[in-house]
Amino acid sequence: MTDPVTSTPAGGAGRPTSDETDRAVAAGTRQALEQAASKYNKSLLIAAVGGLVSLVVLAIFGYADAGVLLCVGLGLGVINSMLVQRSLATSIERGEPDRKGLTLGMLKRLVIVSAVAFAIAILYPPHGWFVFLGLATFQMLVMTMVFGSLVREVRRG
């Protein structure tokens, strides 16, 4: 019996088996995840350097407290993203990821991080809002670095 699409025997040399396809997809997925992890690590380094530079520049202009609060916001972003990674890793290790549990966990973290940022903003006027600026900056940095590379990888292959 021949395959009408390739004119080769079914399962013959012209068509990859499902195992070969699965291995190729797994290898591509692994490569994309490794690149995303590398981009994530770069974003952590950029956030640390950016926070330090912001702290120094703001301190030079007499706003050291704003620089510290910006770094606190960056730190909250780092902590939140590390907790997300740990939650995802734990879920994957267990087998089938529980989407509802992951979503509820992310929502809880979002509420806690927002509450901490809001409390800091209230406790340290007039520059308390720099915590939100640092948090938003970190999230945008990670999204740009990690998701940008994942989208490019998906488009390639």
Summary of the structure (lengths in Angstrom):
residues: 157
radius of gyration: 22.6
end to end distance: 31.3
largest distance: 81.1
contacts: 426
relative contact order: 0.13
helix: 80%
strand: 1%
